[in-house]
Amino acid sequence: MGRKKSEISIGIRKLTICHWKRGSFERKIGEIVNVSKSTVHNIISKYKKTKSVKNRPRTGRPRCFTEREERWIVRKVICNPKTSVVKLTLKAQQRFNKSVNPETVRNILRKYNFHGRVARRKPFLSKAHRRSRLEFAKSYIKKPPEFWNSVLFVDESKYNVFGSDGKQMVWRKPNSELEMKNLTPSVKHGGGSQMVWGCMSAVGVGNLHFIDGIMDKYMYLDILKQNLKQSADKMGILPHYKLYQDNDPKHNTHICRLWALYHCPQVIRTPAQSPDLNPIENIWDHLNNRIRKFKISGKNELREKLMSEWDKIEGNVRANLVKYMPERLNEVIKCKGGPTHY
């Protein structure tokens, strides 16, 4: 293969076109600019087509996969979104006999608007769960806003002294992983945690009860006896409040259900695996965000902050969460009983 000839400069091309416009012949122009007649002919032909002597944009590096092969890669991701790019690259290499880098496969997926994200954690929903959620949503979707204003939402939650049990993301520069501000402190045995029981409605929050030890049905019944009526009275919804709790086995024991039947004006039976249908779950997250503004070093301090911040939860936060209960139910119907964004 011969050596590639150097490209004709823009200046020579312009000079060629200038002489051509004056009426000079191609052979004469070639002698003037010191190029062959065929080169002059090609420059003039290109100018007639594009009205320019500049190079057209080049196509760049040739693609590794055809459009059909790219669609095969996309189908594999649609069938199994949890497959890794490395495994997908190996499958593509075996099928198409091409040596490619995993980054090439990533670029193809991004081209089709697929992006790697952490999978959201949602409760497992069987067909029975979906069916019961759909039935619940359809039966309560037409309830007026006044109905939800007198609902007393109850639940339990756990708070750790040293923050969440999950991962904590930080923005940092390379080689700065051991700086104190980029670390999540930990101690042996977790540093302690506190289980709490609480209740809320559109008009306020009720009592916050600290749970020590393992809660069973008898302890849960004592919590209801001590706090439920008192909390409803505190919010001003005592004569006509409705108890709303999840399907925890302790909540559905015979003695707890029997007590609620005789002491609660109304009990709403909720579907299993449905924390997204209980607004108090959002209150727990809101409370956690509030207490994490403080540097908590012990269980007693954790209790103090939980109690003080619980009473400071804004009224508009509670009211808005309850206000959008119909939207939650509507999304359950829209998703046919499946997971929602709440």
VOBA-1610 file (N, C-alpha, C; in pm, whole numbers, padded with zeros to 5 digits, always signed):
BEGIN
Met+00084-00119+00000Met+00000+00000+00000Met+00088+00124+00000Gly+00065+00217-00095Gly+00146+00337-00107Gly+00121+00437+00003Arg+00213+00532+00012Arg+00200+00634+00114Arg+00083+00727+00080Lys+00007+00765+00184Lys-00106+00853+00162Lys-00058+00993+00128Lys-00116+01050+00020Lys-00076+01183-00023Lys-00128+01289+00073Ser-00054+01399+00084Ser-00096+01508+00172Ser-00221+01577+00116Glu-00302+01630+00206Glu-00426+01696+00166Glu-00399+01833+00107Ile-00474+01870+00002Ile-00461+02002-00060Ile-00511+02107+00039Ser-00434+02212+00058Ser-00471+02315+00157Ser-00591+02396+00109Ile-00656+02460+00204Ile-00772+02543+00173Ile-00732+02659+00083Gly-00609+02713+00107Gly-00563+02826+00026Gly-00551+02791-00122Ile-00494+02673-00153Ile-00479+02630-00293Ile-00616+02605-00356Arg-00709+02550-00278Arg-00844+02527-00330Arg-00912+02659-00366Lys-00899+02758-00278Lys-00960+02888-00305Lys-00898+02952-00429Leu-00764+02940-00441Leu-00696+02995-00557Leu-00740+02926-00686Thr-00761+02796-00678Thr-00808+02718-00793Thr-00945+02767-00838Ile-01036+02784-00742Ile-01172+02830-00774Ile-01169+02972-00829Cys-01079+03054-00776Cys-01068+03192-00822Cys-01029+03196-00972His-00929+03116-01011His-00887+03111-01151His-00996+03050-01238Trp-01066+02952-01184Trp-01175+02889-01263Trp-01286+02988-01293Lys-01319+03070-01195Lys-01423+03170-01214Lys-01381+03276-01316Arg-01252+03299-01331Arg-01202+03396-01430Arg-01203+03339-01572Gly-01231+03208-01583Gly-01240+03145-01715Gly-01119+03067-01756Ser-01025+03045-01667Ser-00904+02968-01701Ser-00939+02821-01717Phe-00862+02751-01805Phe-00882+02608-01824Phe-00818+02528-01710Glu-00865+02406-01692Glu-00818+02323-01581Glu-00669+02294-01591Arg-00620+02266-01713Arg-00477+02235-01728Arg-00392+02357-01691Lys-00436+02478-01735Lys-00363+02600-01705Lys-00363+02629-01554Ile-00479+02603-01489Ile-00490+02625-01344Ile-00395+02531-01271Gly-00386+02405-01317Gly-00296+02308-01256Gly-00151+02352-01261Glu-00113+02412-01373Glu+00024+02461-01385Glu+00049+02578-01291Ile-00052+02663-01273Ile-00036+02781-01187Ile-00021+02739-01040Val-00109+02650-00991Val-00109+02612-00849Val-00023+02489-00823Asn+00034+02433-00928Asn+00127+02320-00914Asn+00059+02192-00865Val-00056+02162-00923Val-00124+02034-00896Val-00167+01975-01029Ser-00205+01847-01028Ser-00245+01781-01151Ser-00380+01832-01200Lys-00405+01808-01331Lys-00533+01849-01391Lys-00650+01778-01324Ser-00633+01649-01289Ser-00742+01573-01227Ser-00777+01629-01088Thr-00672+01675-01016Thr-00697+01734-00885Thr-00778+01864-00898Val-00741+01945-00998Val-00815+02069-01024Val-00960+02037-01059His-00980+01933-01141His-01116+01893-01180His-01198+01851-01057Asn-01135+01774-00966Asn-01206+01729-00845Asn-01244+01847-00754Ile-01154+01944-00741Ile-01183+02061-00657Ile-01300+02140-00714Ile-01300+02158-00847Ile-01408+02233-00911Ile-01540+02157-00902Ser-01538+02025-00920Ser-01660+01943-00911Ser-01720+01948-00771Lys-01634+01940-00671Lys-01680+01946-00533Lys-01741+02082-00502Tyr-01679+02187-00555Tyr-01730+02322-00531Tyr-01868+02341-00595Lys-01886+02282-00714Lys-02016+02293-00781Lys-02128+02227-00699Lys-02093+02118-00628Lys-02195+02045-00550Lys-02223+02111-00415Thr-02117+02156-00346Thr-02132+02202-00207Thr-02122+02354-00191Lys-02078+02425-00297Lys-02056+02569-00292Lys-01956+02607-00183Ser-01862+02515-00156Ser-01761+02541-00053Ser-01636+02460-00085Val-01521+02511-00040Val-01396+02438-00060Val-01353+02366+00068Lys-01433+02380+00176Lys-01398+02317+00304Lys-01437+02170+00304Asn-01372+02092+00392Asn-01403+01949+00405Asn-01538+01929+00473Arg-01612+01831+00431Arg-01737+01796+00498Arg-01705+01723+00630Pro-01797+01731+00729Pro-01773+01661+00857Pro-01752+01512+00834Arg-01650+01458+00898Arg-01620+01316+00883Arg-01709+01233+00975Thr-01730+01110+00938Thr-01820+01022+01015Thr-01758+00973+01144Gly-01630+00982+01163Gly-01566+00936+01286Gly-01540+00786+01283Arg-01518+00732+01403Arg-01485+00591+01414Arg-01604+00505+01375Pro-01584+00399+01297Pro-01696+00313+01256Pro-01758+00244+01378Arg-01888+00226+01375Arg-01961+00167+01488Arg-01926+00019+01504Cys-01928-00024+01630Cys-01895-00165+01660Cys-02012-00257+01629Phe-02134-00211+01662Phe-02253-00295+01644Phe-02346-00230+01542Thr-02413-00314+01467Thr-02517-00264+01376Thr-02641-00231+01459Glu-02738-00166+01397Glu-02862-00131+01469Glu-02935-00256+01515Arg-02931-00359+01436Arg-02997-00485+01474Arg-02929-00546+01597Glu-02796-00542+01600Glu-02724-00595+01716Glu-02748-00510+01840Glu-02758-00380+01821Glu-02789-00293+01935Glu-02926-00324+01993Arg-03023-00351+01906Arg-03157-00385+01955Arg-03156-00516+02033Trp-03069-00610+01992Trp-03055-00736+02067Trp-03005-00708+02208Ile-02907-00618+02222Ile-02854-00581+02354Ile-02963-00517+02439Val-03043-00428+02379Val-03150-00361+02453Val-03255-00462+02499Arg-03287-00559+02414Arg-03386-00661+02453Arg-03339-00741+02573Lys-03209-00771+02577Lys-03154-00846+02690Lys-03172-00768+02821Val-03154-00636+02815Val-03170-00552+02935Val-03317-00543+02975Ile-03405-00534+02876Ile-03549-00529+02906Ile-03594-00657+02974Cys-03543-00772+02926Cys-03580-00901+02985Cys-03523-00916+03126Asn-03402-00868+03149Asn-03338-00880+03280Asn-03264-00750+03314Pro-03334-00652+03375Pro-03270-00523+03407Pro-03155-00533+03506Lys-03146-00645+03579Lys-03042-00659+03682Lys-02913-00719+03630Thr-02907-00751+03501Thr-02783-00807+03446Thr-02674-00701+03443Ser-02551-00741+03467Ser-02440-00646+03468Ser-02390-00620+03325Val-02327-00505+03307Val-02274-00469+03175Val-02164-00565+03132Val-02083-00610+03228Val-01974-00703+03196Val-02030-00834+03141Lys-02132-00889+03207Lys-02193-01014+03158Lys-02260-00992+03023Leu-02324-00878+03008Leu-02389-00848+02881Leu-02287-00835+02767Thr-02171-00778+02798Thr-02065-00764+02698Thr-02013-00901+02655Leu-01996-00993+02752Leu-01949-01128+02719Leu-02049-01202+02630Lys-02178-01185+02659Lys-02281-01249+02577Lys-02279-01193+02435Ala-02261-01060+02423Ala-02257-00997+02291Ala-02134-01043+02213Gln-02021-01058+02282Gln-01899-01105+02215Gln-01916-01247+02162Gln-01980-01332+02243Gln-02000-01471+02200Gln-02098-01480+02084Arg-02203-01396+02087Arg-02306-01406+01984Arg-02259-01346+01852Phe-02191-01231+01858Phe-02155-01160+01734Phe-02008-01173+01698Asn-01932-01247+01782Asn-01790-01270+01753Asn-01714-01138+01734Lys-01738-01045+01825Lys-01674-00914+01819Lys-01608-00885+01953Ser-01492-00826+01951Ser-01421-00788+02073Ser-01454-00642+02105Val-01530-00621+02213Val-01573-00485+02249Val-01547-00461+02397Asn-01545-00334+02433Asn-01526-00292+02571Asn-01662-00275+02639Pro-01674-00307+02768Pro-01803-00285+02837Pro-01854-00141+02827Glu-01764-00045+02816Glu-01806+00095+02804Glu-01885+00118+02675Thr-01850+00040+02571Thr-01925+00050+02445Thr-02070+00008+02465Val-02091-00100+02542Val-02226-00147+02571Val-02300-00044+02656Arg-02229+00017+02752Arg-02292+00122+02833Arg-02339+00237+02745Asn-02256+00278+02650Asn-02293+00388+02561Asn-02415+00353+02477Ile-02425+00227+02436Ile-02543+00184+02358Ile-02669+00193+02444Leu-02659+00148+02569Leu-02775+00153+02658Leu-02815+00297+02689Arg-02716+00384+02708Arg-02747+00526+02731Arg-02813+00588+02609Lys-02770+00544+02491Lys-02829+00594+02366Lys-02978+00563+02362Tyr-03018+00447+02416Tyr-03159+00409+02420Tyr-03225+00448+02552Asn-03164+00542+02624Asn-03218+00601+02747Asn-03228+00502+02863Phe-03133+00408+02870Phe-03120+00320+02986Phe-03000+00367+03069His-03021+00386+03199His-02916+00435+03287His-02909+00348+03412Gly-02788+00322+03458Gly-02770+00241+03579Gly-02814+00318+03703Arg-02903+00262+03780Arg-02954+00325+03902Arg-02966+00218+04011Val-02963+00264+04136Val-02984+00171+04249Val-03132+00133+04252Ala-03160+00003+04258Ala-03299-00045+04259Ala-03368+00000+04388Arg-03488+00053+04374Arg-03565+00094+04492Arg-03612-00027+04570Arg-03615-00012+04701Arg-03664-00119+04787Arg-03814-00102+04810Lys-03890-00202+04772Lys-04034-00201+04791Lys-04077-00337+04845Pro-04184-00341+04927Pro-04231-00470+04980Pro-04270-00565+04867Phe-04244-00693+04889Phe-04282-00794+04792Phe-04434-00803+04784Leu-04487-00803+04663Leu-04631-00810+04642Leu-04666-00933+04560Ser-04738-01026+04622Ser-04787-01143+04550Ser-04917-01106+04478Lys-04972-01201+04404Lys-05098-01176+04334Lys-05210-01146+04435Ala-05206-01217+04548Ala-05309-01193+04651Ala-05294-01054+04711His-05170-01012+04734His-05146-00877+04786His-05198-00771+04690Arg-05168-00788+04561Arg-05212-00691+04462Arg-05364-00685+04455Arg-05427-00801+04464Arg-05572-00805+04456Arg-05636-00734+04576Ser-05584-00760+04696Ser-05641-00696+04816Ser-05614-00546+04816Arg-05497-00503+04766Arg-05467-00360+04758Arg-05562-00291+04660Leu-05588-00356+04549Leu-05677-00299+04449Leu-05820-00288+04503Glu-05865-00391+04572Glu-06000-00389+04630Glu-06011-00278+04736Phe-05907-00263+04818Phe-05908-00158+04921Phe-05915-00020+04857Ala-05833+00002+04755Ala-05829+00132+04689Ala-05963+00166+04625Lys-06024+00068+04560Lys-06153+00093+04494Lys-06265+00121+04594Ser-06256+00060+04711Ser-06363+00078+04811Ser-06352+00211+04885Tyr-06230+00272+04887Tyr-06211+00397+04961Tyr-06180+00517+04873Ile-06171+00498+04742Ile-06132+00608+04654Ile-06236+00720+04650Lys-06363+00687+04670Lys-06469+00787+04660Lys-06505+00852+04794Lys-06427+00821+04898Lys-06452+00883+05028Lys-06420+01033+05021Pro-06502+01118+05083Pro-06476+01263+05080Pro-06355+01299+05166Pro-06297+01418+05147Pro-06180+01459+05227Pro-06207+01460+05376Glu-06332+01489+05417Glu-06365+01492+05559Glu-06348+01356+05624Phe-06365+01250+05544Phe-06348+01115+05597Phe-06206+01094+05648Trp-06107+01137+05568Trp-05966+01114+05603Trp-05918+01208+05713Asn-05986+01321+05733Asn-05942+01415+05836Asn-05959+01360+05977Ser-06046+01261+05993Ser-06069+01203+06127Ser-06006+01065+06141Val-05919+01028+06049Val-05850+00898+06056Val-05727+00913+06142Leu-05707+00818+06234Leu-05590+00816+06322Leu-05494+00710+06271Phe-05384+00754+06210Phe-05284+00662+06152Phe-05182+00625+06260Val-05163+00496+06283Val-05069+00451+06385Val-04967+00356+06323Asp-04847+00353+06385Asp-04742+00264+06334Asp-04624+00266+06431Glu-04529+00175+06408Glu-04405+00173+06487Glu-04287+00196+06394Ser-04176+00243+06452Ser-04055+00265+06374Ser-03934+00252+06466Lys-03817+00235+06404Lys-03691+00223+06479Lys-03595+00332+06437Tyr-03526+00389+06537Tyr-03426+00494+06512Tyr-03294+00453+06576Asn-03187+00462+06498Asn-03054+00428+06547Asn-02984+00552+06601Val-02896+00529+06699Val-02817+00640+06753Val-02725+00696+06646Phe-02666+00608+06565Phe-02571+00651+06463Phe-02630+00643+06324Gly-02753+00685+06307Gly-02811+00699+06175Gly-02866+00571+06118Ser-02881+00569+05986Ser-02950+00461+05916Ser-02867+00334+05911Asp-02936+00221+05893Asp-02870+00092+05872Asp-02819+00079+05729Gly-02868+00163+05638Gly-02832+00152+05497Gly-02706+00227+05461Lys-02681+00241+05331Lys-02562+00310+05282Lys-02581+00461+05291Gln-02471+00531+05313Gln-02470+00676+05314Gln-02378+00725+05203Met-02434+00797+05107Met-02356+00849+04995Met-02293+00983+05032Val-02171+01006+04987Val-02103+01135+05008Val-02038+01179+04878Trp-02026+01312+04861Trp-01950+01368+04750Trp-01810+01399+04801Arg-01709+01340+04741Arg-01571+01362+04785Arg-01476+01355+04668Lys-01356+01409+04689Lys-01252+01403+04587Lys-01171+01275+04604Pro-01094+01235+04500Pro-01011+01115+04513Pro-00914+01124+04630Asn-00892+01009+04697Asn-00798+00997+04809Asn-00839+01078+04931Ser-00969+01110+04944Ser-01015+01182+05063Ser-01117+01100+05141Glu-01114+00966+05119Glu-01215+00881+05182Glu-01202+00870+05333Leu-01083+00900+05390Leu-01062+00886+05534Leu-01074+01018+05610Glu-01115+01125+05543Glu-01142+01250+05614Glu-01269+01232+05697Met-01271+01294+05816Met-01379+01272+05911Met-01516+01306+05851Lys-01522+01413+05773Lys-01651+01454+05718Lys-01703+01355+05613Asn-01615+01268+05562Asn-01655+01170+05461Asn-01680+01031+05519Leu-01676+01017+05650Leu-01694+00888+05716Leu-01831+00878+05780Thr-01881+00757+05790Thr-02001+00728+05868Thr-01956+00660+05997Pro-01969+00727+06113Pro-01919+00668+06238Pro-01996+00543+06276Ser-01927+00446+06330Ser-01991+00323+06377Ser-01924+00279+06507Val-01999+00207+06587Val-01947+00153+06712Val-01988+00007+06722Lys-01929-00065+06815Lys-01966-00205+06834Lys-02112-00216+06878His-02179-00316+06826His-02319-00345+06858His-02412-00234+06814Gly-02369-00148+06719Gly-02457-00049+06661Gly-02476+00079+06739Gly-02432+00084+06866Gly-02446+00207+06943Gly-02582+00226+07005Gly-02674+00135+06978Gly-02806+00144+07038Gly-02910+00196+06941Ser-03034+00159+06967Ser-03146+00205+06885Ser-03269+00217+06974Gln-03372+00281+06920Gln-03494+00300+06996Gln-03616+00273+06909Met-03701+00182+06954Met-03828+00157+06888Met-03932+00253+06945Val-04016+00307+06856Val-04119+00400+06901Val-04253+00363+06838Trp-04359+00398+06909Trp-04496+00388+06856Trp-04551+00530+06851Gly-04619+00562+06744Gly-04676+00696+06732Gly-04803+00695+06651Cys-04874+00807+06655Cys-04995+00821+06576Cys-05008+00966+06530Met-05079+00985+06420Met-05097+01119+06365Met-05227+01124+06286Ser-05275+01246+06266Ser-05392+01270+06182Ser-05369+01400+06108Ala-05469+01443+06034Ala-05455+01567+05958Ala-05445+01689+06048Val-05494+01678+06172Val-05498+01795+06261Val-05386+01797+06364Gly-05308+01691+06377Gly-05199+01693+06473Gly-05133+01558+06492Val-05032+01555+06580Val-04967+01430+06617Val-05012+01390+06756Gly-05017+01259+06780Gly-05057+01210+06911Gly-04936+01184+06999Asn-04952+01088+07089Asn-04842+01053+07179Asn-04733+00979+07103Leu-04610+00996+07151Leu-04496+00917+07102Leu-04454+00827+07218His-04468+00697+07199His-04443+00601+07306His-04314+00524+07276Phe-04223+00522+07373Phe-04097+00448+07357Phe-04117+00302+07396Ile-04068+00212+07309Ile-04085+00069+07330Ile-03952+00010+07374Asp-03950-00052+07491Asp-03830-00119+07543Asp-03852-00269+07539Gly-03754-00340+07487Gly-03766-00485+07477Gly-03839-00526+07351Ile-03875-00653+07345Ile-03943-00707+07227Ile-04094-00691+07245Met-04157-00627+07150Met-04300-00602+07161Met-04380-00724+07117Asp-04472-00768+07202Asp-04564-00875+07166Asp-04705-00820+07169Lys-04804-00906+07155Lys-04943-00860+07147Lys-04990-00796+07277Tyr-04938-00841+07391Tyr-04980-00784+07519Tyr-04922-00643+07538Met-04796-00625+07498Met-04738-00492+07505Met-04808-00397+07409Tyr-04842-00446+07290Tyr-04909-00360+07193Tyr-05047-00320+07243Leu-05116-00413+07308Leu-05247-00382+07364Leu-05236-00276+07473Asp-05134-00284+07557Asp-05112-00183+07662Asp-05085-00046+07600Ile-05009-00044+07489Ile-04980+00083+07421Ile-05109+00146+07370Leu-05196+00065+07310Leu-05324+00118+07261Leu-05408+00172+07376Lys-05413+00098+07486Lys-05493+00142+07601Lys-05442+00275+07659Gln-05311+00290+07663Gln-05253+00409+07725Gln-05255+00532+07633Asn-05248+00510+07504Asn-05220+00624+07415Asn-05328+00656+07313Leu-05407+00558+07271Leu-05496+00581+07158Leu-05605+00683+07190Lys-05682+00659+07295Lys-05791+00750+07331Lys-05736+00887+07372Gln-05626+00887+07444Gln-05564+01012+07487Gln-05518+01096+07368Ser-05461+01029+07268Ser-05415+01100+07149Ser-05531+01155+07068Ala-05638+01076+07053Ala-05755+01123+06978Ala-05818+01244+07047Asp-05822+01241+07181Asp-05876+01353+07256Asp-05788+01477+07239Lys-05658+01458+07238Lys-05563+01568+07219Lys-05581+01635+07083Met-05617+01557+06980Met-05636+01613+06846Met-05778+01665+06822Gly-05870+01634+06913Gly-06007+01681+06897Gly-06091+01596+06805Ile-06055+01468+06786Ile-06132+01380+06697Ile-06184+01258+06774Leu-06191+01270+06908Leu-06223+01153+06991Leu-06358+01088+06959Pro-06469+01163+06943Pro-06598+01094+06928Pro-06609+01012+06800His-06537+01050+06694His-06562+00985+06565His-06434+00946+06491Tyr-06326+00919+06565Tyr-06202+00886+06496Tyr-06206+00743+06441Lys-06120+00719+06342Lys-06111+00587+06278Lys-05968+00537+06292Leu-05951+00417+06342Leu-05818+00358+06362Leu-05767+00300+06231Tyr-05644+00341+06194Tyr-05583+00295+06069Tyr-05445+00241+06102Gln-05427+00109+06090Gln-05299+00047+06120Gln-05269-00061+06017Asp-05141-00100+06009Asp-05103-00200+05908Asp-05138-00340+05957Asn-05101-00440+05876Asn-05139-00579+05904Asn-05030-00656+05977Asp-04959-00590+06067Asp-04860-00660+06148Asp-04931-00770+06229Pro-04869-00888+06242Pro-04935-00998+06316Pro-04980-00958+06456Lys-04903-00871+06523Lys-04942-00828+06658Lys-05070-00746+06653His-05088-00667+06549His-05206-00583+06537His-05332-00665+06514Asn-05315-00781+06452Asn-05431-00862+06414Asn-05457-00979+06509Thr-05392-00978+06622Thr-05422-01083+06721Thr-05564-01065+06774His-05619-01173+06826His-05759-01172+06869His-05785-01069+06978Ile-05695-01059+07077Ile-05722-00968+07189Ile-05713-00821+07145Cys-05623-00790+07051Cys-05610-00652+07002Cys-05730-00614+06915Arg-05774-00706+06831Arg-05890-00678+06746Arg-06017-00666+06829Leu-06028-00750+06932Leu-06146-00744+07018Leu-06151-00613+07096Trp-06034-00569+07146Trp-06030-00441+07219Trp-06066-00325+07126Ala-06011-00325+07004Ala-06040-00218+06909Ala-06187-00216+06870Leu-06249-00333+06864Leu-06390-00341+06827Leu-06479-00270+06928Tyr-06444-00280+07058Tyr-06526-00222+07164Tyr-06485-00079+07203His-06363-00038+07167His-06314+00092+07214His-06287+00192+07103Cys-06291+00151+06976Cys-06269+00243+06865Cys-06400+00260+06787Pro-06438+00384+06756Pro-06562+00405+06679Pro-06562+00331+06546Gln-06445+00322+06482Gln-06435+00251+06354Gln-06291+00206+06333Val-06275+00088+06277Val-06142+00034+06246Val-06136+00007+06096Ile-06035+00062+06031Ile-06017+00042+05887Ile-05922-00075+05866Arg-05970-00178+05799Arg-05887-00294+05769Arg-05803-00264+05646Thr-05675-00262+05660Thr-05584-00226+05551Thr-05522-00351+05488Pro-05482-00344+05362Pro-05418-00460+05297Pro-05275-00479+05347Ala-05228-00602+05337Ala-05090-00633+05378Ala-04990-00576+05279Gln-04865-00560+05327Gln-04754-00513+05244Gln-04784-00378+05179Ser-04841-00286+05256Ser-04882-00158+05197Ser-04841-00039+05283Pro-04712-00022+05311Pro-04669+00098+05384Pro-04690+00226+05304Asp-04701+00213+05171Asp-04723+00333+05088Asp-04864+00388+05104Leu-04952+00314+05172Leu-05088+00363+05196Leu-05106+00417+05337Asn-04995+00432+05411Asn-05001+00486+05546Asn-04913+00611+05554Pro-04971+00731+05561Pro-04892+00855+05560Pro-04794+00868+05675Ile-04816+00794+05784Ile-04725+00808+05898Ile-04585+00758+05863Glu-04573+00673+05760Glu-04440+00629+05714Glu-04358+00749+05669Asn-04423+00845+05604Asn-04354+00967+05562Asn-04319+01055+05682Ile-04404+01050+05786Ile-04375+01126+05908Ile-04251+01071+05977Trp-04234+00939+05975Trp-04114+00879+06034Trp-03988+00928+05963Asp-03993+00933+05831Asp-03877+00983+05755Asp-03852+01131+05785His-03960+01207+05795His-03947+01350+05825His-03886+01370+05963Leu-03928+01288+06059Leu-03873+01296+06194Leu-03725+01258+06195Asn-03690+01156+06118Asn-03549+01115+06110Asn-03461+01227+06053Asn-03511+01295+05951Asn-03435+01406+05893Asn-03415+01519+05994Arg-03514+01539+06080Arg-03504+01646+06179Arg-03401+01613+06288Ile-03400+01489+06335Ile-03309+01456+06446Ile-03165+01440+06397Arg-03146+01414+06264Arg-03009+01398+06214Arg-02936+01531+06200Lys-03004+01641+06228Lys-02937+01772+06231Lys-02852+01787+06357Phe-02874+01699+06455Phe-02801+01705+06581Phe-02700+01592+06588Lys-02595+01614+06663Lys-02495+01510+06686Lys-02536+01432+06810Ile-02596+01316+06787Ile-02649+01234+06896Ile-02546+01128+06932Ser-02515+01120+07061Ser-02409+01029+07105Ser-02458+00917+07196Gly-02585+00917+07234Gly-02634+00813+07323Gly-02784+00794+07311Lys-02832+00686+07372Lys-02973+00651+07360Lys-03062+00752+07431Asn-03018+00801+07548Asn-03098+00900+07621Asn-03113+01029+07541Glu-03003+01071+07480Glu-03009+01191+07397Glu-03098+01169+07276Leu-03096+01047+07220Leu-03183+01014+07107Leu-03329+01027+07147Arg-03364+00978+07265Arg-03501+00989+07315Arg-03545+01135+07329Glu-03456+01216+07384Glu-03488+01358+07404Glu-03516+01428+07272Lys-03430+01402+07174Lys-03447+01466+07044Lys-03572+01415+06972Leu-03600+01285+06982Leu-03720+01231+06920Leu-03846+01297+06978Met-03851+01309+07110Met-03969+01367+07174Met-03985+01515+07139Ser-03874+01590+07143Ser-03883+01734+07116Ser-03917+01762+06970Glu-03857+01687+06878Glu-03883+01711+06736Glu-04018+01657+06692Trp-04067+01555+06761Trp-04200+01500+06730Trp-04308+01606+06750Asp-04298+01680+06856Asp-04398+01784+06885Asp-04384+01906+06794Lys-04270+01918+06726Lys-04248+02035+06639Lys-04282+02009+06493Ile-04333+01890+06462Ile-04367+01860+06322Ile-04475+01956+06274Glu-04449+02020+06161Glu-04536+02125+06111Glu-04674+02073+06073Gly-04774+02157+06094Gly-04912+02120+06063Gly-04936+02099+05915Asn-04868+02180+05830Asn-04890+02165+05686Asn-04834+02032+05634Val-04729+01979+05700Val-04674+01849+05659Val-04777+01739+05683Arg-04836+01740+05802Arg-04938+01638+05834Arg-05060+01652+05743Ala-05107+01776+05729Ala-05229+01798+05651Ala-05212+01757+05505Asn-05096+01789+05447Asn-05074+01755+05306Asn-05065+01605+05284Leu-05003+01534+05380Leu-04991+01389+05366Leu-05129+01324+05365Val-05217+01370+05453Val-05351+01313+05459Val-05435+01360+05340Lys-05413+01482+05299Lys-05489+01539+05187Lys-05473+01457+05060Tyr-05353+01400+05042Tyr-05325+01326+04919Tyr-05352+01176+04931Met-05428+01134+05030Met-05467+00993+05038Met-05544+00947+04914Pro-05641+01027+04862Pro-05708+00983+04737Pro-05612+00963+04621Glu-05506+01046+04613Glu-05408+01029+04506Glu-05330+00899+04522Arg-05300+00863+04648Arg-05233+00735+04673Arg-05320+00618+04625Leu-05447+00624+04662Leu-05539+00517+04622Leu-05555+00513+04471Asn-05561+00630+04411Asn-05576+00636+04266Asn-05455+00574+04194Glu-05336+00595+04250Glu-05217+00536+04188Glu-05215+00384+04205Val-05267+00335+04319Val-05277+00190+04338Val-05368+00130+04231Ile-05480+00199+04204Ile-05572+00152+04100Ile-05505+00158+03963Lys-05433+00267+03939Lys-05364+00284+03811Lys-05259+00176+03791Cys-05190+00136+03899Cys-05086+00032+03892Cys-05142-00108+03911Lys-05275-00120+03918Lys-05343-00249+03934Lys-05295-00323+04059Gly-05280-00248+04166Gly-05240-00307+04293Gly-05090-00318+04312Gly-05012-00274+04214Gly-04866-00285+04223Gly-04803-00173+04305Pro-04669-00169+04309Pro-04598-00066+04387Pro-04626+00074+04333Thr-04624+00173+04423Thr-04646+00312+04385Thr-04523+00395+04415His-04528+00523+04381His-04416+00612+04407His-04413+00664+04551Tyr-04515+00631+04629Tyr-04523+00684+04765Tyr-04443+00597+04862
//
